[in-house]
Amino acid sequence: MRSARRRQRGVTVKDVAEAAGVSAMTVSRVVNGNSNVRADKRQAVLDAIENLQYKPNTAARTLAAGDATQIGLLYSNPSAAYLSQFLIGALAGARRAGCHLVLEPCEGESADEQAEATRQFAGAGVQGVILPPPLSESAPVRAELDAAEIPSVAIAMGRPSPGSLNVRIDDFDAAQAMTRHLLELGHREIAFIRGHPNQLASSERFRGFVAALEQAGLDPAEARVEQGYFTFRSGTFAAERLLARAPRPTAIFACNDDMAAAAIGVAHRQGLRVPDDISIVGFDDTAIATNVWPELTTIRQPIAQMAETAISMLLDRLKAGDPVDAMHEQVFAHELIVRESTAAPPTPRIAVGVRHHRAAS
């Protein structure tokens, strides 16, 4: 039964490792021609490969033959703009380090689908993996990588585990800064579009928004909040719900630039002027922030630089050999970028007419 399941899903490095009684990393070293493996373990791996009819990834073996480190990038992010900037940084970091970058999408959202995609990726001979959000916080993905003894770097992981590598900004502080900016302009009716609930960064940004309102003496429970999922489409639906209710907010803080750009589009369709009638702000400072009109006020996080740093951290961990217990994290500075999508709230219109006074009796 077990062998039948293997044939159905394909034999993986983990299967070979179990059959040979070695680690997945040892299997990877044998497959890639690494000489730093004891003869008895090498033979056990070769026997298991033959018995299970394991077929290593041909491209991976070809790259490994050139003694170049293979770094994997496993991704599943709804924001194409974010991924584009992240990929630019990762490619630059890989080129500078002289290593190969192997890209693989992880389309499934269920635990089983993510685990299977990670197993297949681990079997492709990558020596380390970069995990941008939301996969950086996926327990099934990290469990599979740990089982295969493949080190990884998480991007924007909210609660790093012992021995993990993490690169992030302070989302809480950044959201506080953005909310304070709106408050200083005079806004008090500020609505919020949340990010995907599967990312801790979403809750940290909302927590920063709430903290800034409380510090200003406002009741966060009265703020209008809609759920988004970091996509343009979800931002459209959320903005439509926010603008359909009276009184209309004077500002919308969207949890990323894609959703903020969508909110600007909704405002335009409803005949509202941004920022004269309503201010709209985003988060990330991706390309879309300057491709919409008016250009977005947003929080800049150095996405490309974070990806480059992740490559460097991972290579340092690989050079160190065995995994260490200490967690290593680098927190980058964020920046509030003020553009044309924010202004003081509109002045309430005062009705002009004849005031009637009741005559005294």
Summary of the structure (lengths in Angstrom):
residues: 361
radius of gyration: 25.6
end to end distance: 98.8
largest distance: 112.4
contacts: 1240
relative contact order: 0.13
helix: 47%
strand: 15%
